[in-house]
Amino acid sequence: MKNITFFVMILGCLSAFILGGCAEKGAVLESDFYVQIHGKAEQAGNKKDYVYNVEGINEDGKKKVVSFFVDKPCQEGTLVRVPRRYDGYTGKPNVIKAEDLPEKLKEQFHMEK
């Protein structure tokens, strides 16, 4: 009986490690942050891209500095949705229209509802 219990415990732990390793890293911990471009982008070290370091807001109203790269600088006032994981990695930024901004955030970005 003791051997069976030990075997089941080992099998359970092994299954958890295997399933955890197959999951996409950060998939659950991802949140979209919305930023409005003010100011100029800095040229990245590779001289091909531009980088922005701006404060973003997620749908819950949480503010965080978001860094992301773009191929060419954005115009002043452009709205950008940046997927961001809690470990700091940002995904590909997407330029959005004012009507695509979540209703909760329109007031914070001084957009009409």
Z-matrix of the N, CA and C atoms (Angstrom, degrees):
N
C 1 1.445
C 2 1.528 1 110.80
N 3 1.331 2 115.28 1 -39.98
C 4 1.449 3 120.11 2 179.53
C 5 1.528 4 111.66 3 -64.34
N 6 1.332 5 116.39 4 -38.02
C 7 1.461 6 121.49 5 179.49
C 8 1.522 7 111.63 6 -66.93
N 9 1.326 8 117.05 7 -38.11
C 10 1.464 9 121.32 8 -179.71
C 11 1.534 10 109.90 9 -67.31
N 12 1.317 11 116.92 10 -43.61
C 13 1.469 12 121.06 11 178.71
C 14 1.525 13 110.34 12 -61.91
N 15 1.306 14 117.22 13 -44.41
C 16 1.457 15 121.75 14 178.49
C 17 1.525 16 110.69 15 -61.81
N 18 1.336 17 116.40 16 -44.18
C 19 1.463 18 121.56 17 179.52
C 20 1.529 19 111.06 18 -62.05
N 21 1.329 20 118.38 19 -42.40
C 22 1.466 21 122.64 20 179.44
C 23 1.531 22 110.57 21 -65.14
N 24 1.320 23 116.84 22 -40.04
C 25 1.469 24 120.29 23 178.27
C 26 1.526 25 111.45 24 -64.17
N 27 1.318 26 116.38 25 -44.62
C 28 1.468 27 120.91 26 178.95
C 29 1.528 28 110.15 27 -63.50
N 30 1.307 29 117.55 28 -43.94
C 31 1.458 30 122.05 29 179.38
C 32 1.528 31 111.28 30 -62.94
N 33 1.323 32 116.54 31 -40.02
C 34 1.471 33 120.70 32 177.99
C 35 1.518 34 112.11 33 -64.07
N 36 1.328 35 116.65 34 -45.48
C 37 1.465 36 120.62 35 178.80
C 38 1.524 37 111.51 36 -64.18
N 39 1.307 38 116.50 37 -42.21
C 40 1.458 39 121.43 38 179.48
C 41 1.524 40 110.52 39 -62.47
N 42 1.330 41 116.85 40 -41.84
C 43 1.467 42 121.05 41 178.22
C 44 1.523 43 111.12 42 -62.49
N 45 1.315 44 116.81 43 -41.82
C 46 1.470 45 120.38 44 179.81
C 47 1.526 46 110.85 45 -63.57
N 48 1.327 47 118.28 46 -41.93
C 49 1.460 48 120.99 47 178.63
C 50 1.523 49 111.64 48 -65.54
N 51 1.319 50 117.14 49 -41.47
C 52 1.462 51 120.83 50 -179.59
C 53 1.521 52 110.80 51 -65.87
N 54 1.332 53 117.31 52 -47.32
C 55 1.463 54 120.55 53 -179.57
C 56 1.529 55 111.40 54 -66.48
N 57 1.305 56 116.91 55 -36.85
C 58 1.463 57 120.64 56 177.84
C 59 1.516 58 112.14 57 -66.21
N 60 1.300 59 117.03 58 -36.14
C 61 1.462 60 121.61 59 179.22
C 62 1.509 61 113.49 60 -72.44
N 63 1.326 62 117.60 61 -24.56
C 64 1.460 63 121.44 62 -179.72
C 65 1.523 64 112.62 63 -84.32
N 66 1.305 65 117.63 64 -16.33
C 67 1.467 66 120.92 65 -178.70
C 68 1.523 67 109.84 66 -72.58
N 69 1.311 68 115.66 67 147.86
C 70 1.460 69 120.57 68 177.63
C 71 1.523 70 108.95 69 -69.28
N 72 1.300 71 116.67 70 128.26
C 73 1.467 72 121.19 71 -177.00
C 74 1.526 73 110.27 72 -64.04
N 75 1.324 74 116.04 73 126.33
C 76 1.446 75 121.14 74 174.65
C 77 1.508 76 115.78 75 81.06
N 78 1.319 77 119.01 76 3.01
C 79 1.453 78 120.34 77 -176.81
C 80 1.520 79 111.66 78 -60.63
N 81 1.309 80 117.54 79 -39.49
C 82 1.456 81 121.57 80 -178.80
C 83 1.525 82 111.16 81 -79.32
N 84 1.307 83 117.16 82 -27.45
C 85 1.445 84 121.34 83 -173.17
C 86 1.533 85 113.17 84 -93.84
N 87 1.315 86 117.62 85 17.31
C 88 1.453 87 119.79 86 -176.34
C 89 1.517 88 111.24 87 -91.32
N 90 1.319 89 116.15 88 142.76
C 91 1.459 90 122.52 89 179.16
C 92 1.516 91 108.06 90 -142.24
N 93 1.332 92 117.11 91 141.53
C 94 1.453 93 121.01 92 176.74
C 95 1.514 94 109.58 93 -86.77
N 96 1.320 95 116.02 94 132.82
C 97 1.449 96 122.04 95 173.86
C 98 1.520 97 108.20 96 -112.75
N 99 1.311 98 115.49 97 141.70
C 100 1.455 99 121.86 98 -178.23
C 101 1.513 100 108.46 99 -111.00
N 102 1.335 101 116.62 100 133.54
C 103 1.456 102 121.85 101 -179.91
C 104 1.522 103 109.22 102 -131.12
N 105 1.321 104 114.81 103 153.99
C 106 1.453 105 120.86 104 172.04
C 107 1.522 106 106.42 105 -119.00
N 108 1.319 107 115.82 106 128.01
C 109 1.459 108 121.31 107 -174.40
C 110 1.527 109 110.73 108 -73.74
N 111 1.317 110 114.73 109 124.83
C 112 1.462 111 122.98 110 173.10
C 113 1.525 112 106.00 111 -136.42
N 114 1.284 113 116.63 112 125.46
C 115 1.457 114 119.99 113 -179.07
C 116 1.514 115 111.58 114 95.19
N 117 1.318 116 115.09 115 -176.71
C 118 1.457 117 121.44 116 -175.86
C 119 1.517 118 111.23 117 -99.54
N 120 1.318 119 114.62 118 153.22
C 121 1.466 120 121.03 119 175.21
C 122 1.525 121 108.82 120 -81.42
N 123 1.309 122 115.01 121 152.62
C 124 1.461 123 120.60 122 174.21
C 125 1.517 124 108.23 123 -93.01
N 126 1.311 125 116.52 124 146.19
C 127 1.454 126 119.40 125 177.40
C 128 1.517 127 108.54 126 -77.58
N 129 1.332 128 115.92 127 131.58
C 130 1.464 129 121.29 128 -178.93
C 131 1.523 130 110.30 129 -72.15
N 132 1.307 131 115.20 130 166.75
C 133 1.464 132 121.46 131 -178.47
C 134 1.519 133 114.26 132 -60.59
N 135 1.335 134 117.22 133 -26.22
C 136 1.460 135 119.35 134 -178.54
C 137 1.528 136 112.54 135 -83.16
N 138 1.339 137 117.62 136 -3.55
C 139 1.470 138 125.10 137 177.91
C 140 1.530 139 113.61 138 65.01
N 141 1.340 140 118.52 139 3.58
C 142 1.467 141 121.73 140 178.00
C 143 1.523 142 111.20 141 -103.97
N 144 1.318 143 116.99 142 -31.66
C 145 1.460 144 122.36 143 -175.77
C 146 1.521 145 110.86 144 -109.02
N 147 1.322 146 113.54 145 167.82
C 148 1.458 147 121.47 146 174.97
C 149 1.526 148 107.70 147 -122.32
N 150 1.310 149 116.55 148 148.87
C 151 1.462 150 120.72 149 -177.91
C 152 1.521 151 109.51 150 -123.12
N 153 1.330 152 114.48 151 139.70
C 154 1.458 153 122.10 152 173.85
C 155 1.521 154 108.33 153 -115.28
N 156 1.305 155 116.49 154 138.58
C 157 1.467 156 124.07 155 171.99
C 158 1.523 157 105.37 156 -124.45
N 159 1.315 158 116.19 157 95.58
C 160 1.461 159 120.95 158 -174.47
C 161 1.522 160 110.39 159 -132.93
N 162 1.318 161 115.40 160 159.20
C 163 1.460 162 119.75 161 177.47
C 164 1.526 163 109.02 162 -79.40
N 165 1.316 164 115.62 163 131.16
C 166 1.453 165 121.67 164 178.51
C 167 1.514 166 110.64 165 -118.54
N 168 1.323 167 115.59 166 163.76
C 169 1.464 168 121.87 167 -179.90
C 170 1.525 169 107.92 168 -129.43
N 171 1.347 170 116.69 169 133.48
C 172 1.464 171 118.80 170 174.97
C 173 1.537 172 108.98 171 -91.96
N 174 1.326 173 117.23 172 178.51
C 175 1.464 174 121.18 173 -176.49
C 176 1.519 175 113.36 174 -63.66
N 177 1.324 176 117.09 175 -21.94
C 178 1.463 177 120.81 176 178.49
C 179 1.529 178 111.94 177 -84.90
N 180 1.331 179 117.09 178 -1.88
C 181 1.458 180 121.12 179 -179.87
C 182 1.517 181 114.07 180 87.80
N 183 1.325 182 117.39 181 5.12
C 184 1.461 183 121.19 182 179.49
C 185 1.527 184 109.22 183 -76.70
N 186 1.337 185 115.69 184 130.98
C 187 1.458 186 121.28 185 -179.76
C 188 1.516 187 110.13 186 -100.39
N 189 1.322 188 115.66 187 142.21
C 190 1.458 189 121.64 188 -179.73
C 191 1.525 190 108.27 189 -156.50
N 192 1.318 191 117.19 190 145.24
C 193 1.459 192 120.60 191 175.17
C 194 1.528 193 108.34 192 -72.62
N 195 1.319 194 115.09 193 128.60
C 196 1.458 195 121.75 194 -177.26
C 197 1.524 196 108.03 195 -118.26
N 198 1.316 197 116.61 196 131.01
C 199 1.463 198 122.30 197 175.87
C 200 1.516 199 108.30 198 -112.89
N 201 1.321 200 116.06 199 132.38
C 202 1.460 201 119.08 200 178.41
C 203 1.523 202 110.12 201 -151.46
N 204 1.330 203 115.47 202 156.84
C 205 1.454 204 123.15 203 -178.30
C 206 1.519 205 110.19 204 -105.43
N 207 1.327 206 116.27 205 145.93
C 208 1.469 207 122.95 206 174.91
C 209 1.526 208 108.21 207 -135.87
N 210 1.343 209 115.74 208 157.84
C 211 1.465 210 120.79 209 179.01
C 212 1.520 211 112.25 210 -72.45
N 213 1.331 212 115.81 211 -37.91
C 214 1.463 213 120.76 212 178.85
C 215 1.517 214 108.53 213 -139.81
N 216 1.329 215 117.76 214 151.49
C 217 1.465 216 120.85 215 -177.43
C 218 1.531 217 112.14 216 -60.13
N 219 1.325 218 115.51 217 146.54
C 220 1.461 219 121.70 218 177.96
C 221 1.521 220 109.58 219 -88.05
N 222 1.312 221 115.63 220 155.82
C 223 1.466 222 120.29 221 177.21
C 224 1.518 223 109.46 222 -74.19
N 225 1.310 224 115.57 223 154.41
C 226 1.466 225 122.78 224 177.65
C 227 1.531 226 109.50 225 -56.78
N 228 1.325 227 117.26 226 131.98
C 229 1.460 228 122.66 227 177.69
C 230 1.523 229 115.06 228 88.64
N 231 1.334 230 118.11 229 -3.02
C 232 1.462 231 121.68 230 179.59
C 233 1.526 232 110.25 231 -63.37
N 234 1.329 233 116.47 232 136.87
C 235 1.471 234 122.11 233 175.76
C 236 1.523 235 108.68 234 -94.63
N 237 1.321 236 115.78 235 133.53
C 238 1.463 237 121.41 236 -177.16
C 239 1.521 238 109.06 237 -132.51
N 240 1.349 239 115.63 238 134.26
C 241 1.468 240 121.89 239 173.17
C 242 1.518 241 106.86 240 -100.69
N 243 1.345 242 115.25 241 123.98
C 244 1.459 243 121.17 242 -177.23
C 245 1.522 244 108.71 243 -120.67
N 246 1.349 245 118.37 244 114.29
C 247 1.467 246 119.04 245 173.88
C 248 1.533 247 109.10 246 -69.43
N 249 1.317 248 116.20 247 132.30
C 250 1.470 249 120.19 248 -177.05
C 251 1.518 250 109.77 249 -138.11
N 252 1.324 251 115.72 250 131.57
C 253 1.453 252 120.62 251 174.24
C 254 1.509 253 108.53 252 -92.72
N 255 1.309 254 116.33 253 161.05
C 256 1.452 255 121.23 254 -178.78
C 257 1.520 256 113.42 255 -67.24
N 258 1.334 257 117.44 256 -17.81
C 259 1.462 258 119.35 257 177.05
C 260 1.522 259 111.47 258 -82.65
N 261 1.361 260 117.39 259 1.55
C 262 1.450 261 121.21 260 174.94
C 263 1.514 262 115.49 261 102.64
N 264 1.325 263 117.98 262 -17.60
C 265 1.462 264 120.36 263 -179.09
C 266 1.521 265 110.41 264 -66.73
N 267 1.328 266 116.90 265 134.39
C 268 1.459 267 120.26 266 174.81
C 269 1.515 268 109.22 267 -111.44
N 270 1.309 269 114.90 268 141.16
C 271 1.451 270 120.49 269 177.72
C 272 1.519 271 110.44 270 -85.53
N 273 1.315 272 116.19 271 -166.20
C 274 1.460 273 121.67 272 -178.31
C 275 1.527 274 109.95 273 -71.00
N 276 1.334 275 117.93 274 123.72
C 277 1.461 276 120.69 275 179.97
C 278 1.525 277 110.82 276 -73.45
N 279 1.340 278 115.95 277 147.09
C 280 1.466 279 121.89 278 178.89
C 281 1.515 280 109.41 279 -124.98
N 282 1.330 281 116.87 280 126.56
C 283 1.457 282 121.12 281 174.54
C 284 1.525 283 107.23 282 -71.87
N 285 1.340 284 116.25 283 133.56
C 286 1.460 285 120.59 284 -179.04
C 287 1.531 286 109.75 285 -125.06
N 288 1.307 287 115.09 286 162.88
C 289 1.460 288 121.75 287 175.97
C 290 1.523 289 108.42 288 -90.91
N 291 1.324 290 116.24 289 161.08
C 292 1.468 291 121.39 290 -178.50
C 293 1.521 292 111.58 291 -58.50
N 294 1.319 293 118.00 292 -35.25
C 295 1.466 294 120.16 293 -179.30
C 296 1.528 295 112.78 294 -71.76
N 297 1.329 296 117.70 295 -16.39
C 298 1.466 297 121.39 296 177.56
C 299 1.524 298 112.82 297 -87.04
N 300 1.319 299 116.87 298 -8.02
C 301 1.456 300 122.05 299 178.34
C 302 1.526 301 108.85 300 -71.45
N 303 1.346 302 119.17 301 133.64
C 304 1.464 303 120.45 302 178.62
C 305 1.533 304 110.93 303 -55.42
N 306 1.323 305 115.87 304 141.31
C 307 1.469 306 121.99 305 -177.00
C 308 1.526 307 112.42 306 -53.34
N 309 1.320 308 116.79 307 -38.58
C 310 1.467 309 121.62 308 -178.35
C 311 1.530 310 112.11 309 -60.35
N 312 1.326 311 116.88 310 -27.41
C 313 1.456 312 120.83 311 -172.94
C 314 1.522 313 114.20 312 -98.69
N 315 1.319 314 117.38 313 -10.78
C 316 1.466 315 119.45 314 -175.72
C 317 1.520 316 112.36 315 -60.04
N 318 1.314 317 117.52 316 -36.63
C 319 1.462 318 120.38 317 179.55
C 320 1.530 319 110.99 318 -68.67
N 321 1.321 320 117.35 319 -38.96
C 322 1.457 321 120.66 320 -179.34
C 323 1.534 322 111.76 321 -68.82
N 324 1.325 323 116.50 322 -26.49
C 325 1.459 324 120.84 323 177.20
C 326 1.528 325 111.51 324 -96.89
N 327 1.331 326 115.59 325 9.25
C 328 1.461 327 122.86 326 178.43
C 329 1.530 328 111.70 327 58.43
N 330 1.327 329 115.93 328 43.16
C 331 1.462 330 122.92 329 175.99
C 332 1.520 331 108.31 330 -104.69
N 333 1.313 332 116.96 331 150.07
C 334 1.455 333 120.31 332 177.38
C 335 1.519 334 109.34 333 -74.46
N 336 1.338 335 115.29 334 145.35
C 337 1.471 336 119.49 335 177.61
C 338 1.500 337 110.33 336 -84.06
